[in-house]
C-alpha cells in the first residue's frame, strides 16, 4: 500500500501542476485581463479620471453663470435660459467602477451574462470612479441637479441607488434622478429619450460618459461614422462633454466587427487581428 501511494505522489503533483498551469493560462489569456488589471492597479487610471473631473470642475462656474451654455444641442433656444442647470452622468465606468465584477468573470473564464450582472448590481459594492464623488457633490452644492442615466435594468435600480448613496453621491429626496433602462416605455438603451426628458425642465450644462452613445446616438454605425461624430463635435469635448476611459468593454469593440452578432468568437478574433495597425508597407 505504501509503495502504491509513493508511486502515486509524483503523478499527483504532475496533475496539480498541470491544473494550476491551466488555470493560470486561462486567466492570462482572457481577453479583458490586461484592461481590468490596468483599471484596478494603474495610478495612471486614477490620474486620468481625476483629470477629467477636475477639468469639469474648473468649467462648472462658467457653465452655471452663462445662461446660453448647454451641452444638449437640441436645447439651443431662448427658453432654456430660464431653466435650472443640470449635469447628466452615465453610471457604469463613469461614476461607478465595476472592475471587481469583471475580475470575477476572468476568474471564472466567463463572459458577461445579465443574471450575474444583476446580482452584482444588487450587491452595491462598486467603488467610485476617482474624482466622481467630489465633482457631483460640488455640483449639487452649487444648485446643479445631478442626473444618472444608466442602462442597468429598472428592476435593479434599488441596488444602484444604495451603491450611489453609500459612496456619497448626491441623490434628490423628492425626485427620482436615476433614470434606468426601460424604466418607462420609450426609455431604451439609446438614452436619447432620457436626455430629452431631463432637457424639458433643466438646462443641461455637462454630460459625462465612457461610451459615444452617452452623448449622441451612435448605435450600429460604422467606425468611420463614429470618427466623424467625434470630429463634428470637437468643440464640445472637454467643455460640455467629458469622456471617461473604459478599455474593458463598450460599443467601440462591437464597432470593430460592424455589430454583427451572428459571428462566432473565432470570426470576431480574426476580424480584431485585421484591425491592428503595425504600420508596415
C-alpha positions as CSV (number, residue, x, y, z in Angstrom):
1,X,0.0,0.0,0.0
2,X,2.8,2.4,0.9
3,X,4.6,1.6,-2.3
4,X,1.5,2.3,-4.3
5,X,0.9,5.6,-2.5
6,X,4.6,6.6,-3.2
7,X,4.2,5.8,-6.8
8,X,1.1,8.0,-7.0
9,X,2.7,11.0,-5.4
10,X,4.7,12.1,-8.5
11,X,1.6,11.7,-10.7
12,X,-0.5,13.8,-8.2
13,X,2.0,16.6,-8.2
14,X,2.1,16.5,-12.0
15,X,-1.7,16.6,-12.2
16,X,-1.9,19.6,-9.7
17,X,0.9,21.3,-11.7
18,X,-1.0,20.9,-14.9
19,X,-4.2,22.1,-13.2
20,X,-2.7,25.3,-11.8
21,X,-0.9,26.0,-15.1
22,X,-4.1,25.6,-16.9
23,X,-6.0,27.9,-14.6
24,X,-3.2,30.5,-14.7
25,X,-3.0,30.3,-18.5
26,X,-6.8,30.7,-19.0
27,X,-6.8,33.7,-16.7
28,X,-3.9,35.4,-18.5
29,X,-5.5,34.6,-21.9
30,X,-8.9,36.1,-21.0
31,X,-9.4,39.0,-23.4
32,X,-10.1,41.5,-20.7
33,X,-7.3,40.6,-18.2
34,X,-4.9,43.4,-19.1
35,X,-7.6,46.0,-19.3
36,X,-9.0,45.0,-15.9
37,X,-5.6,44.9,-14.3
38,X,-5.0,48.4,-15.6
39,X,-8.3,49.8,-14.3
40,X,-7.7,48.2,-10.9
41,X,-4.0,48.9,-10.4
42,X,-2.7,51.7,-12.6
43,X,-2.1,55.0,-10.9
44,X,-2.4,56.4,-14.4
45,X,-6.1,55.4,-14.4
46,X,-6.8,57.3,-11.2
47,X,-4.9,60.3,-12.6
48,X,-6.8,60.3,-15.9
49,X,-10.3,60.1,-14.4
50,X,-9.4,62.7,-11.7
51,X,-8.1,65.0,-14.5
52,X,-11.4,64.7,-16.4
53,X,-13.5,65.6,-13.3
54,X,-11.1,68.4,-12.3
55,X,-11.4,69.9,-15.8
56,X,-15.2,69.8,-15.5
57,X,-15.0,71.5,-12.1
58,X,-12.9,74.3,-13.5
59,X,-15.6,74.9,-16.1
60,X,-18.6,74.5,-13.8
61,X,-18.8,78.1,-12.6
62,X,-18.9,79.4,-16.2
63,X,-21.4,76.8,-17.1
64,X,-23.8,77.8,-14.3
65,X,-23.4,81.6,-14.9
66,X,-23.7,81.5,-18.7
67,X,-27.4,81.0,-19.4
68,X,-26.6,80.2,-23.0
69,X,-24.3,77.4,-22.0
70,X,-25.8,74.0,-23.0
71,X,-24.3,70.5,-23.6
72,X,-27.5,69.4,-25.3
73,X,-27.6,70.5,-29.0
74,X,-31.4,70.4,-29.3
75,X,-31.7,72.9,-26.4
76,X,-30.2,75.9,-28.1
77,X,-33.1,78.3,-27.8
78,X,-34.3,81.1,-25.6
79,X,-36.5,79.0,-23.3
80,X,-33.6,77.2,-21.8
81,X,-32.1,80.4,-20.3
82,X,-34.7,80.3,-17.5
83,X,-34.2,76.6,-16.7
84,X,-32.2,75.4,-13.7
85,X,-28.8,73.8,-14.6
86,X,-28.3,70.0,-14.5
87,X,-25.5,67.6,-15.3
88,X,-26.0,64.1,-16.8
89,X,-23.7,61.2,-15.9
90,X,-23.6,57.7,-17.1
91,X,-23.2,55.2,-14.2
92,X,-21.1,52.2,-15.1
93,X,-17.4,53.1,-15.6
94,X,-18.3,56.8,-15.3
95,X,-19.2,57.2,-11.7
96,X,-19.1,53.5,-10.5
97,X,-16.1,51.2,-11.1
98,X,-17.3,47.7,-11.9
99,X,-13.9,46.1,-12.4
100,X,-14.4,43.7,-9.5
101,X,-17.3,42.2,-11.5
102,X,-15.0,41.8,-14.5
103,X,-12.3,40.2,-12.3
104,X,-14.9,37.6,-11.3
105,X,-15.6,36.9,-15.0
106,X,-11.9,36.5,-15.6
107,X,-11.5,34.1,-12.6
108,X,-14.4,32.0,-14.0
109,X,-13.1,32.3,-17.5
110,X,-16.5,33.5,-18.4
111,X,-18.1,36.4,-20.4
112,X,-20.8,38.8,-19.4
113,X,-24.2,37.5,-18.6
114,X,-27.2,39.5,-17.4
115,X,-28.1,37.3,-14.4
116,X,-24.6,37.6,-12.8
117,X,-24.5,41.3,-13.6
118,X,-27.8,42.0,-11.9
119,X,-26.7,40.1,-8.9
120,X,-23.5,42.2,-8.8
121,X,-25.6,45.4,-9.1
122,X,-27.8,44.4,-6.1
123,X,-24.6,43.7,-4.0
124,X,-24.0,47.5,-4.3
125,X,-20.2,47.0,-3.9
126,X,-18.9,49.0,-6.8
127,X,-16.2,51.6,-6.0
128,X,-16.4,55.2,-7.1
129,X,-14.5,56.3,-10.2
130,X,-11.8,58.6,-8.9
131,X,-13.0,62.3,-9.0
132,X,-16.6,61.5,-9.5
133,X,-17.9,61.9,-5.9
134,X,-16.1,65.2,-5.5
135,X,-17.4,66.6,-8.7
136,X,-21.1,65.6,-8.2
137,X,-21.0,66.9,-4.6
138,X,-19.6,70.3,-5.7
139,X,-22.2,70.5,-8.5
140,X,-25.1,69.7,-6.1
141,X,-23.7,72.3,-3.6
142,X,-24.0,74.9,-6.3
143,X,-27.6,74.1,-7.1
144,X,-26.9,71.9,-10.1
145,X,-29.3,68.9,-10.4
146,X,-27.4,65.6,-10.8
147,X,-29.0,63.0,-13.1
148,X,-27.7,59.5,-13.5
149,X,-28.6,57.8,-16.9
150,X,-27.9,54.1,-16.7
151,X,-28.5,51.1,-18.9
152,X,-28.8,49.0,-15.8
153,X,-32.3,47.5,-15.8
154,X,-35.0,49.3,-13.9
155,X,-35.6,46.2,-11.7
156,X,-32.2,46.6,-10.1
157,X,-32.4,50.4,-9.6
158,X,-32.6,50.0,-5.8
159,X,-29.1,48.4,-5.9
160,X,-27.8,51.3,-7.9
161,X,-29.4,53.8,-5.5
162,X,-27.9,52.0,-2.5
163,X,-24.5,51.9,-4.0
164,X,-24.5,55.6,-5.0
165,X,-25.9,56.7,-1.6
166,X,-23.3,54.8,0.4
167,X,-20.5,56.3,-1.6
168,X,-21.8,59.8,-1.1
169,X,-23.1,60.7,-4.5
170,X,-25.9,63.3,-4.3
171,X,-29.5,62.0,-4.7
172,X,-32.6,64.1,-4.6
173,X,-35.1,63.4,-1.8
174,X,-38.2,64.5,-3.8
175,X,-37.3,63.4,-7.3
176,X,-36.0,60.2,-9.0
177,X,-32.8,61.2,-10.8
178,X,-31.6,57.7,-11.5
179,X,-33.1,57.1,-15.0
180,X,-32.8,53.4,-15.8
181,X,-33.2,51.4,-19.0
182,X,-36.8,50.6,-19.7
183,X,-38.0,52.4,-16.6
184,X,-40.5,54.0,-18.9
185,X,-42.0,52.7,-22.1
186,X,-39.8,54.6,-24.5
187,X,-36.6,54.7,-22.4
188,X,-34.3,52.4,-24.5
189,X,-30.6,51.8,-24.2
190,X,-30.0,54.6,-26.7
191,X,-30.6,57.1,-23.9
192,X,-32.0,59.6,-26.4
193,X,-35.4,59.9,-24.8
194,X,-33.9,60.1,-21.3
195,X,-31.7,63.0,-22.3
196,X,-34.8,64.7,-23.8
197,X,-36.6,64.1,-20.5
198,X,-34.0,65.9,-18.5
199,X,-33.9,68.8,-21.0
200,X,-37.6,69.5,-20.6
201,X,-37.1,71.0,-17.2
202,X,-33.3,71.7,-16.9
203,X,-30.5,73.3,-18.9
204,X,-28.0,70.5,-19.3
205,X,-24.6,72.1,-18.8
206,X,-22.4,69.0,-18.9
207,X,-22.7,65.3,-20.0
208,X,-20.3,62.5,-18.8
209,X,-19.9,59.0,-20.1
210,X,-17.5,56.3,-21.2
211,X,-19.2,55.4,-24.5
212,X,-20.1,57.5,-27.5
213,X,-23.7,56.7,-27.0
214,X,-23.7,58.5,-23.7
215,X,-23.5,61.8,-25.8
216,X,-25.1,61.1,-29.2
217,X,-26.9,58.3,-30.9
218,X,-24.2,56.1,-32.3
219,X,-25.8,52.6,-32.3
220,X,-24.9,50.3,-35.1
221,X,-23.0,52.9,-37.1
222,X,-19.6,52.2,-38.7
223,X,-16.2,53.1,-37.3
224,X,-15.9,55.9,-39.9
225,X,-19.2,57.4,-38.9
226,X,-18.2,57.2,-35.2
227,X,-15.0,59.0,-36.0
228,X,-16.9,61.7,-37.9
229,X,-19.3,62.2,-35.0
230,X,-16.3,62.9,-32.7
231,X,-14.8,65.3,-35.2
232,X,-18.0,67.1,-35.9
233,X,-18.5,67.7,-32.2
234,X,-14.8,68.7,-31.5
235,X,-15.8,71.9,-29.8
236,X,-17.8,70.0,-27.1
237,X,-15.1,67.6,-25.8
238,X,-13.6,68.7,-22.5
239,X,-16.0,71.6,-22.2
240,X,-19.6,70.3,-22.5
241,X,-18.9,66.6,-22.9
242,X,-16.4,64.5,-20.8
243,X,-15.3,61.0,-21.7
244,X,-14.0,58.5,-19.0
245,X,-11.6,55.7,-20.0
246,X,-13.0,52.2,-20.4
247,X,-10.7,49.7,-22.2
248,X,-12.7,46.7,-20.9
249,X,-16.0,46.9,-23.0
250,X,-18.2,49.2,-25.0
251,X,-19.6,50.0,-28.4
252,X,-16.1,50.7,-29.6
253,X,-15.4,46.9,-29.5
254,X,-18.7,45.9,-31.3
255,X,-17.9,48.5,-34.0
256,X,-14.7,46.6,-34.9
257,X,-16.9,43.8,-36.4
258,X,-19.8,46.0,-37.5
259,X,-22.1,44.9,-34.7
260,X,-22.6,41.5,-36.4
261,X,-23.9,39.3,-33.5
262,X,-24.1,36.3,-35.8
263,X,-20.3,35.9,-35.9
264,X,-18.6,33.2,-33.9
265,X,-15.9,34.1,-31.3
266,X,-13.2,32.8,-33.7
267,X,-14.5,35.0,-36.5
268,X,-14.6,38.0,-34.2
269,X,-11.0,37.3,-33.1
270,X,-10.0,37.1,-36.8
271,X,-11.5,40.5,-37.5
272,X,-9.9,42.0,-34.5
273,X,-6.5,40.9,-35.7
274,X,-7.1,42.8,-39.0
275,X,-7.9,45.9,-37.0
276,X,-4.4,46.0,-35.6
277,X,-2.2,48.6,-37.4
278,X,1.5,47.7,-37.4
279,X,2.4,50.4,-39.9
280,X,4.1,48.1,-42.3
281,X,4.5,48.7,-46.0
